[in-house]
Amino acid sequence: SIHAANAKMLGFASKLLNLPLVGFDYMTTDIRLPYTKYPGFIIEANACPNVTIHENVIDSPKQWVAQKIIAQSVIMRQGILALKLAQWFNRYVYKPKS
């Protein structure tokens, strides 16, 4: 999981860019270690993050990336609610093709 200092720094970067939803590509040796001791670089900020390229693959099994991202981000805050939210998202919002 991401170190709290890294999460705070990326949250600050989001506010600086005035982007409430942003996906950062952050390069570091280990995201679990604080940026203050192990520097990294924000390579890019994606103002409209999209994971469908990772889910709609041709030559390998389908990966439910959106569900995993939602589950992981909410698990950090709300525990079991994350699984319910991810299931709801897939059922009513995302509606993946079989």
Salt bridges, closest charged atoms under 4 A:
ASP30 OD2 - ARG32 NH2 2.69
